[in-house]
Amino acid sequence: MEKLEEQIAHLTRTVDDLSDVVARQETEIATLTRRVHMLMQREGEREAQQSGGIVVGDERPPHY
């Protein structure tokens, strides 16, 4: 009986530790999601302000 109680205590502690990890990861993911969204907005605004001076991929340069 004592061995079972020890195992239950160990499993309870493990579950609590994992719960803390998941909660911390949820916060980090939310923060990173906001940052990526912000960076995408900034990049979109930057691209909108540029006059298209960069050739991307198989795009023809303006002198053709």
C-alpha positions as a printed Julia matrix, in Angstrom:
64×3 Matrix{Float64}:
  0.0    0.0     0.0
  2.85   2.35    0.87
  4.47   1.76   -2.53
  1.23   2.72   -4.3
  0.97   5.9    -2.26
  4.54   6.81   -3.25
  3.78   6.18   -6.91
  0.62   8.28   -6.73
  2.55  11.1    -5.07
  5.23  10.89   -7.76
  2.65  10.88  -10.56
  0.78  13.79   -8.98
  3.99  15.83   -8.83
  4.8   14.93  -12.44
  1.33  16.01  -13.6
  1.67  19.3   -11.7
  5.11  19.93  -13.23
  3.81  19.2   -16.73
  0.83  21.45  -16.15
  3.19  24.3   -15.23
  5.23  23.67  -18.38
  2.13  23.71  -20.59
  0.9   26.94  -19.01
  4.3   28.58  -19.54
  4.4   27.38  -23.16
  0.9   28.73  -23.78
  2.05  32.17  -22.64
  5.19  32.0   -24.79
  3.21  30.89  -27.85
  0.75  33.75  -27.41
  3.63  36.24  -27.11
  5.41  34.84  -30.16
  2.16  34.84  -32.18
  1.65  38.53  -31.39
  5.25  39.32  -32.34
  5.01  37.46  -35.66
  1.76  39.28  -36.45
  3.38  42.62  -35.63
  6.43  41.83  -37.79
  4.21  40.78  -40.69
  2.31  44.06  -40.43
  5.54  46.06  -40.37
  6.92  44.18  -43.36
  3.68  44.74  -45.27
  3.82  48.46  -44.54
  7.48  48.59  -45.55
  6.79  46.81  -48.83
  3.87  49.14  -49.53
  6.14  52.19  -49.06
  8.91  50.89  -51.33
  8.84  51.64  -55.03
  9.56  48.05  -56.11
 13.33  48.35  -56.59
 14.0   44.69  -55.73
 13.64  41.95  -58.37
 12.11  38.84  -56.86
 12.3   35.37  -58.41
 11.7   35.23  -62.16
 10.28  38.75  -62.33
 11.6   40.76  -65.3
 13.57  43.92  -64.57
 11.87  47.15  -65.75
 14.28  47.72  -68.68
 13.0   44.67  -70.66
